[in-house]
Amino acid sequence: MSRPTVQYLNPPTLSVPTGYNHIVQVQSGRTIYIAGQVALDKSGNLVGKNDFAAQATQVFENLKLALSAAGATFDNLVKVTTFVTDMSQLPTLRAIRARYYGKNAPASTLVQIGKLANEDLMVEIEAVAVLPE
């Protein structure tokens, strides 16, 4: 298998990003799309009701499991979209995601929304990864 060709770019004409990259350019590889992951354990039980840190940690653990099932790791992420119900939790989110992301953080979008699929959920992350062909 050849290694995917992925470039992480932060041009000087854009602001300095915090925990992500502005541009991820993929020239080759196999693309993996991961549905939005929430704070549910394997049995479908909510982890961390009213506890953003516990929920975010479960979401990243679920992402790790999903990536692994496809033969990938956090080093293969190229794009994530994060939905939160409370933007004031951003420092907590940043601290937790820093423990998981590889040497190159993916391009990222963060959105605050009114409610997720279950009213007790506080964070959801969908992801795109690239693996060798």
Disulfide bonds with the S-S distance in Angstrom:
none
